[in-house]
């Protein structure tokens, strides 16, 4: 399965209409809906904010888009087709359009919304999707160097991202990693591991 690497923005003009494409990798429907709402709030005066998300959550695919007032099937559908052709999942896109006074016609709209999605996906870079899980690791201070050495040595193998570190009476870390790390973490005698 493929997704995109990073959140990014693209922009171009066609017959005085300005198209802005926003794209973000996501893992849940809620994340996609929140991203779309955020972009709509950024552009309340845009002629159209065409939303789309495609995400696999709990083994089920959610693929949602609409034309946001453009003629039927001239905006959301051509963007969705680009995701189908490129086989990209776990992504949210908003194509914002400011009308420039010159009508593009149905063919022009289809081409330009498809172009917005394609440029956004290319700019965000297609990568192989890696399923990750969130883990909470809790341990005494005396094991800090041992745990950090382990995490650093396995960073690439398990695609580890440290999300949070809290130091109170014990050290608590929140990490994002591939699920294979769980067995190795459980081999440590002195730490508490919780998979979220």
C-alpha positions as a Markdown table, in Angstrom:
| # | Residue | x | y | z |
|---|---|---|---|---|
| 1 | Unk | 0.0 | 0.0 | 0.0 |
| 2 | Unk | 1.2 | 3.5 | -0.8 |
| 3 | Unk | 0.7 | 6.8 | 0.9 |
| 4 | Unk | 2.4 | 10.2 | 0.9 |
| 5 | Unk | 5.5 | 11.2 | 2.9 |
| 6 | Unk | 4.6 | 14.7 | 4.0 |
| 7 | Unk | 2.1 | 17.5 | 4.2 |
| 8 | Unk | 2.6 | 20.1 | 1.5 |
| 9 | Unk | 0.9 | 22.8 | -0.6 |
| 10 | Unk | 1.0 | 23.4 | -4.4 |
| 11 | Unk | -0.4 | 26.3 | -6.4 |
| 12 | Unk | -0.9 | 27.2 | -10.0 |
| 13 | Unk | -3.1 | 29.5 | -12.2 |
| 14 | Unk | -5.3 | 28.6 | -15.1 |
| 15 | Unk | -7.1 | 31.3 | -17.1 |
| 16 | Unk | -7.0 | 33.6 | -14.0 |
| 17 | Unk | -8.4 | 30.9 | -11.7 |
| 18 | Unk | -6.1 | 30.2 | -8.9 |
| 19 | Unk | -5.8 | 26.6 | -7.7 |
| 20 | Unk | -4.2 | 25.7 | -4.4 |
| 21 | Unk | -3.7 | 22.0 | -3.4 |
| 22 | Unk | -3.3 | 21.0 | 0.2 |
| 23 | Unk | -2.3 | 17.4 | 1.0 |
| 24 | Unk | -1.6 | 15.5 | 4.2 |
| 25 | Unk | -0.9 | 11.9 | 5.2 |
| 26 | Unk | -3.5 | 10.7 | 7.6 |
| 27 | Unk | -4.4 | 7.5 | 9.5 |
| 28 | Unk | -8.0 | 8.1 | 10.6 |
| 29 | Unk | -11.2 | 9.6 | 9.2 |
| 30 | Unk | -11.3 | 12.2 | 12.0 |
| 31 | Unk | -7.8 | 13.4 | 11.1 |
| 32 | Unk | -8.9 | 13.8 | 7.4 |
| 33 | Unk | -12.1 | 15.6 | 8.4 |
| 34 | Unk | -10.2 | 17.9 | 10.8 |
| 35 | Unk | -7.6 | 18.7 | 8.1 |
| 36 | Unk | -10.4 | 19.6 | 5.5 |
| 37 | Unk | -12.1 | 21.8 | 8.1 |
| 38 | Unk | -8.9 | 23.6 | 8.8 |
| 39 | Unk | -8.3 | 24.4 | 5.1 |
| 40 | Unk | -11.9 | 25.6 | 4.6 |
| 41 | Unk | -11.4 | 28.0 | 7.5 |
| 42 | Unk | -8.2 | 29.3 | 6.0 |
| 43 | Unk | -10.1 | 30.1 | 2.7 |
| 44 | Unk | -13.6 | 31.2 | 3.7 |
| 45 | Unk | -13.8 | 33.4 | 0.6 |
| 46 | Unk | -12.6 | 30.8 | -1.9 |
| 47 | Unk | -15.1 | 30.0 | -4.7 |
| 48 | Unk | -14.6 | 26.3 | -3.9 |
| 49 | Unk | -12.8 | 24.1 | -1.4 |
| 50 | Unk | -13.1 | 20.6 | -2.9 |
| 51 | Unk | -12.4 | 18.0 | -0.1 |
| 52 | Unk | -11.2 | 14.4 | -0.4 |
| 53 | Unk | -9.9 | 11.7 | 1.9 |
| 54 | Unk | -9.1 | 8.1 | 1.4 |
| 55 | Unk | -8.1 | 6.2 | 4.5 |
| 56 | Unk | -8.0 | 2.6 | 5.7 |
| 57 | Unk | -9.0 | 2.6 | 9.4 |
| 58 | Unk | -9.5 | -0.7 | 11.3 |
| 59 | Unk | -9.3 | -2.7 | 8.1 |
| 60 | Unk | -12.1 | -0.7 | 6.4 |
| 61 | Unk | -11.7 | 1.8 | 3.5 |
| 62 | Unk | -13.3 | 5.2 | 3.7 |
| 63 | Unk | -13.1 | 7.1 | 0.4 |
| 64 | Unk | -15.1 | 10.4 | 0.6 |
| 65 | Unk | -15.2 | 13.4 | -1.8 |
| 66 | Unk | -17.6 | 15.9 | -3.3 |
| 67 | Unk | -17.6 | 18.7 | -5.8 |
| 68 | Unk | -18.2 | 21.6 | -3.3 |
| 69 | Unk | -20.6 | 23.4 | -5.7 |
| 70 | Unk | -18.7 | 22.7 | -8.9 |
| 71 | Unk | -20.7 | 21.0 | -11.7 |
| 72 | Unk | -21.3 | 17.3 | -10.8 |
| 73 | Unk | -18.3 | 15.1 | -11.2 |
| 74 | Unk | -15.9 | 17.9 | -12.4 |
| 75 | Unk | -13.9 | 18.3 | -9.2 |
| 76 | Unk | -14.0 | 15.6 | -6.5 |
| 77 | Unk | -14.2 | 12.7 | -8.9 |
| 78 | Unk | -11.2 | 13.6 | -11.1 |
| 79 | Unk | -9.2 | 14.0 | -7.9 |
| 80 | Unk | -10.3 | 10.6 | -6.6 |
| 81 | Unk | -9.4 | 9.1 | -10.0 |
| 82 | Unk | -5.8 | 10.3 | -9.5 |
| 83 | Unk | -5.6 | 8.5 | -6.2 |
| 84 | Unk | -7.0 | 5.4 | -7.8 |
| 85 | Unk | -4.5 | 5.5 | -10.7 |
| 86 | Unk | -1.6 | 6.2 | -8.3 |
| 87 | Unk | -2.9 | 3.7 | -5.8 |
| 88 | Unk | -2.5 | 6.1 | -2.9 |
| 89 | Unk | -4.2 | 5.7 | 0.5 |
| 90 | Unk | -4.2 | 7.4 | 3.9 |
| 91 | Unk | -4.3 | 10.8 | 2.5 |
| 92 | Unk | -6.5 | 14.0 | 2.7 |
| 93 | Unk | -6.5 | 16.6 | -0.1 |
| 94 | Unk | -8.3 | 19.9 | -0.4 |
| 95 | Unk | -8.3 | 21.8 | -3.8 |
| 96 | Unk | -9.0 | 25.4 | -3.2 |
| 97 | Unk | -10.2 | 27.5 | -6.2 |
| 98 | Unk | -10.5 | 31.2 | -6.6 |
| 99 | Unk | -12.5 | 31.9 | -9.7 |
| 100 | Unk | -10.7 | 34.4 | -12.0 |
| 101 | Unk | -13.6 | 35.5 | -14.2 |
| 102 | Unk | -13.1 | 33.1 | -17.1 |
| 103 | Unk | -15.1 | 29.9 | -17.2 |
| 104 | Unk | -13.1 | 26.8 | -17.7 |
| 105 | Unk | -15.9 | 24.5 | -18.9 |
| 106 | Unk | -16.4 | 21.0 | -17.6 |
| 107 | Unk | -13.4 | 19.6 | -19.4 |
| 108 | Unk | -11.2 | 22.4 | -18.0 |
| 109 | Unk | -12.4 | 21.8 | -14.5 |
| 110 | Unk | -11.8 | 18.1 | -14.7 |
| 111 | Unk | -8.3 | 18.6 | -16.0 |
| 112 | Unk | -7.4 | 21.2 | -13.4 |
| 113 | Unk | -8.8 | 19.4 | -10.4 |
| 114 | Unk | -7.0 | 16.2 | -11.5 |
| 115 | Unk | -3.8 | 18.3 | -12.0 |
| 116 | Unk | -4.2 | 19.8 | -8.5 |
| 117 | Unk | -4.4 | 16.3 | -7.0 |
| 118 | Unk | -1.5 | 14.9 | -9.1 |
| 119 | Unk | 0.8 | 17.9 | -8.4 |
| 120 | Unk | 0.0 | 17.7 | -4.7 |
| 121 | Unk | 0.6 | 13.9 | -4.5 |
| 122 | Unk | 3.9 | 14.3 | -6.5 |
| 123 | Unk | 5.1 | 17.1 | -4.3 |
| 124 | Unk | 4.2 | 15.2 | -1.1 |
| 125 | Unk | 6.2 | 12.1 | -2.4 |
| 126 | Unk | 4.6 | 8.7 | -2.7 |
| 127 | Unk | 6.1 | 6.2 | -0.3 |
| 128 | Unk | 5.3 | 2.7 | 0.9 |
| 129 | Unk | 2.8 | 2.8 | 3.8 |
| 130 | Unk | 4.2 | 1.4 | 7.0 |
| 131 | Unk | 1.7 | 0.4 | 9.7 |
| 132 | Unk | 2.8 | 1.9 | 13.0 |
| 133 | Unk | 1.6 | 1.6 | 16.6 |
| 134 | Unk | 1.9 | 3.9 | 19.6 |
| 135 | Unk | 3.6 | 2.6 | 22.7 |
| 136 | Unk | 4.0 | 4.0 | 26.1 |
| 137 | Unk | 7.3 | 3.0 | 27.8 |
| 138 | Unk | 7.7 | 3.6 | 31.5 |
| 139 | Unk | 10.9 | 3.0 | 33.5 |
| 140 | Unk | 13.2 | 4.1 | 36.3 |
| 141 | Unk | 15.8 | 6.8 | 35.6 |
| 142 | Unk | 18.7 | 4.3 | 36.1 |
| 143 | Unk | 17.6 | 2.5 | 32.8 |
| 144 | Unk | 17.6 | 5.7 | 30.7 |
| 145 | Unk | 20.9 | 5.1 | 28.9 |
| 146 | Unk | 20.1 | 1.4 | 28.2 |
| 147 | Unk | 16.6 | 2.2 | 26.8 |
| 148 | Unk | 17.9 | 5.2 | 24.7 |
| 149 | Unk | 20.8 | 3.2 | 23.3 |
| 150 | Unk | 18.3 | 0.4 | 22.3 |
| 151 | Unk | 15.9 | 3.0 | 20.6 |
| 152 | Unk | 18.7 | 4.7 | 18.8 |
| 153 | Unk | 20.1 | 1.4 | 17.5 |
| 154 | Unk | 16.7 | 0.2 | 16.3 |
| 155 | Unk | 15.5 | 3.6 | 14.9 |
| 156 | Unk | 15.7 | 2.7 | 11.2 |
| 157 | Unk | 14.7 | -1.0 | 11.6 |
| 158 | Unk | 11.5 | -0.2 | 13.5 |
| 159 | Unk | 10.9 | 3.3 | 12.0 |
| 160 | Unk | 10.9 | 4.7 | 15.6 |
| 161 | Unk | 9.6 | 8.3 | 16.2 |
| 162 | Unk | 9.7 | 9.6 | 19.8 |
| 163 | Unk | 6.5 | 11.6 | 20.3 |
| 164 | Unk | 6.9 | 12.6 | 24.0 |
| 165 | Unk | 9.3 | 12.3 | 26.9 |
| 166 | Unk | 8.2 | 13.0 | 30.5 |
| 167 | Unk | 10.5 | 13.0 | 33.5 |
| 168 | Unk | 8.8 | 12.9 | 36.9 |
| 169 | Unk | 9.5 | 10.2 | 39.5 |
| 170 | Unk | 10.0 | 7.8 | 36.5 |
| 171 | Unk | 10.7 | 8.3 | 32.8 |
| 172 | Unk | 7.7 | 7.9 | 30.5 |
| 173 | Unk | 8.1 | 7.9 | 26.7 |
| 174 | Unk | 5.5 | 7.8 | 24.0 |
| 175 | Unk | 6.8 | 6.4 | 20.7 |
| 176 | Unk | 5.5 | 5.5 | 17.3 |
| 177 | Unk | 7.0 | 2.4 | 15.8 |
| 178 | Unk | 6.2 | -0.7 | 13.8 |
| 179 | Unk | 4.6 | -3.4 | 15.9 |
| 180 | Unk | 7.6 | -5.7 | 15.7 |
| 181 | Unk | 9.3 | -3.7 | 18.4 |
| 182 | Unk | 6.9 | -4.9 | 21.0 |
| 183 | Unk | 8.6 | -8.3 | 21.6 |
| 184 | Unk | 12.0 | -6.6 | 22.0 |
| 185 | Unk | 10.6 | -4.1 | 24.4 |
| 186 | Unk | 9.0 | -6.8 | 26.5 |
| 187 | Unk | 12.4 | -8.5 | 26.8 |
| 188 | Unk | 13.5 | -5.7 | 29.0 |
| 189 | Unk | 12.9 | -6.8 | 32.6 |
| 190 | Unk | 12.7 | -3.3 | 34.1 |
| 191 | Unk | 10.2 | -1.4 | 31.9 |
| 192 | Unk | 6.5 | -1.2 | 31.6 |
| 193 | Unk | 5.3 | -1.3 | 27.9 |
| 194 | Unk | 1.7 | -0.4 | 26.9 |
| 195 | Unk | 0.6 | -0.6 | 23.3 |
| 196 | Unk | -2.2 | 1.9 | 22.6 |
